[in-house]
Amino acid sequence: MGQKWGDFVELSNSANSVSLDNSKFAKLSSVDLSVQSLTEKQVIEMWLLFESYYDDVTYDKFLNDLYDKSRVILLLDRQKRIQGFSTIKSFYIEVDGQRARVIFSGDTIIAQAYWGQTALQKRFYLYLFKEFIKHPFIPVYWYLISKGYKTYLLLSRNFNAYWPCHFQDMPSNIKNIIAYLSERMFADAWRAETGTLEFSEQAGKLKQAVAPVTSELRRFPDIDFFVKTNPKHSVGNELCCLGLVNASLVWGYPFKLVKKLVRRLRKT
């Protein structure tokens, strides 16, 4: 779940891009559905994909997480088979007298053959855009927990206001919001001193061969920061993060897509 939204997974030689050439794979399409509308076949497809990338997961825990959410983004190939998904729920909070809207992402995975495609990022952007437009007078945040650097990079490579980060300290109000959400949603797993979730029972971790953090990757400041801040990520600890959905993000992302398209056209 997760680098730029337009370039989901693997780092190139440039520190300013994250890309993978997937020209030999058909482009994925995306749909945003209510969780309650999923068919049994779709749920089983999602589970089989999820458990192929994660250790220490069970079908019951997967279902509990799924049905705790209200929306799900499905990524489909040409045969309408599920090649990725992300679950979402949104709700209101009030912390320090300030009301806010929170978007929380649950289980997120994309089949490795499609890493680098943008269907999930574009669909999730539309979800953020709608929430931002519907709530013009209160802050809108994306609350994200990350056991892998790729998920963290969805914040660091797209949001201009996100925490924790390597280049600025966390404001006290943001720290309070993260603590409130983490305690409310994960109770005893929250570790305030590290800003992470540490579960007494295994809550799922990426398989060893999936997205290892190499010394080359750690040359990037945001990846190195993630590893230092969440040193136990490999055993399933989650870093608790918050991104502000602001005008810069909402109006800037389409501009990024246009710039990327222009660069591609110039190369052809």
Secondary structure as UniProt FT lines:
FT   TURN            5..6
FT   TURN            15..16
FT   TURN            23..24
FT   STRAND          29..34
FT   HELIX           35..37
FT   HELIX           40..51
FT   TURN            52..53
FT   STRAND          54..55
FT   HELIX           59..67
FT   STRAND          71..76
FT   TURN            78..79
FT   STRAND          82..95
FT   TURN            96..97
FT   STRAND          98..110
FT   HELIX           112..114
FT   TURN            115..116
FT   HELIX           119..134
FT   TURN            136..137
FT   STRAND          140..146
FT   HELIX           149..156
FT   TURN            157..158
FT   STRAND          162..163
FT   HELIX           172..186
FT   HELIX           187..189
FT   STRAND          190..191
FT   TURN            192..195
FT   STRAND          196..197
FT   STRAND          205..206
FT   TURN            208..209
FT   TURN            215..216
FT   HELIX           217..219
FT   HELIX           221..229
FT   TURN            231..232
FT   HELIX           233..235
FT   STRAND          238..244
FT   HELIX           247..267
//
